[in-house]
Amino acid sequence: MSLKEQFEQTVAESKNLAQRPDNMTLLKMYGLYKQGSSGDAQGERPGMTDFVARAKWDAWNALKGTGQEDAMQQYIDLIADLKS
C-alpha cells in the first residue's frame, strides 16, 4: 500500500476514534492533514474575529516547509498513537 493510500485510509479511520481528542490535538491533526494533502498554507490569515479559522490556519502554517510525504507519515503516526 502506498503512503498516499495509507494516509487516505487513516483519514477515514480518524473519524471513528473511540475518544474525541483534545482541541490542541485536533488542531495538530488538521494542520498535518492540510499539509499532507495540500502542501504549504495558502491564502491570507483569517481575521481576529474568526477564532476557529484563524487557529486552524495557524496550525497549518506552522508546518510550512514540511514535505507532504513527511506530513502524511506524521498524521498516520499520530492517529496510530491515538488509537492505542
C-alpha positions in Angstrom: 0.0 0.0 0.0 1.4 3.4 -1.0 1.8 6.2 1.6 -1.0 8.2 -0.1 -3.3 5.2 0.2 -2.3 4.7 3.9 -2.9 8.4 4.5 -6.4 8.3 2.9 -7.3 5.2 4.9 -6.1 6.8 8.1 -8.1 10.0 7.4 -11.2 7.8 7.2 -10.3 5.9 10.4 -9.7 9.2 12.3 -13.4 9.9 12.1 -14.1 6.8 14.2 -11.7 7.3 17.2 -13.0 5.9 20.5 -12.4 9.2 22.2 -12.6 12.7 20.8 -9.1 14.2 21.0 -8.5 17.5 22.9 -8.5 20.7 20.9 -4.7 21.0 20.6 -4.5 17.5 19.1 -7.4 18.3 16.8 -5.5 21.4 15.5 -2.4 19.3 15.0 -4.4 16.7 13.1 -5.9 19.4 10.9 -2.5 21.0 10.2 -0.9 17.7 9.3 -3.9 16.8 7.1 -3.8 20.1 5.2 0.0 20.0 4.8 -0.2 16.3 3.7 -3.0 16.9 1.2 -2.4 20.5 0.0 1.2 21.5 0.9 2.1 24.8 2.5 -0.7 27.1 3.8 -2.2 29.3 1.1 -4.3 32.4 1.3 -4.4 35.1 3.9 -4.6 34.5 7.6 -8.2 34.8 8.8 -9.2 37.9 10.8 -9.1 38.3 14.6 -12.9 37.8 14.9 -12.8 34.3 13.3 -11.1 32.4 16.1 -11.6 28.9 14.8 -10.5 29.6 11.2 -7.5 31.5 12.5 -6.4 28.7 14.8 -6.7 26.2 12.0 -4.8 28.3 9.6 -2.1 28.9 12.2 -1.8 25.1 12.9 -1.4 24.5 9.1 1.0 27.4 8.6 3.2 26.2 11.5 4.1 23.2 9.3 5.3 25.4 6.4 8.3 23.8 4.7 7.3 20.3 5.9 7.2 17.9 2.9 3.8 16.5 2.0 5.0 12.9 2.5 6.5 13.7 5.9 3.3 15.3 6.9 1.3 12.3 5.8 3.6 10.0 7.8 3.3 12.2 10.9 -0.5 12.2 10.5 -0.6 8.4 10.2 1.7 8.1 13.3 -0.4 10.5 15.3 -3.7 8.6 14.6 -2.0 5.3 15.4 -0.9 6.7 18.8 -4.5 8.0 19.4 -5.9 4.5 18.6 -3.7 2.7 21.1 
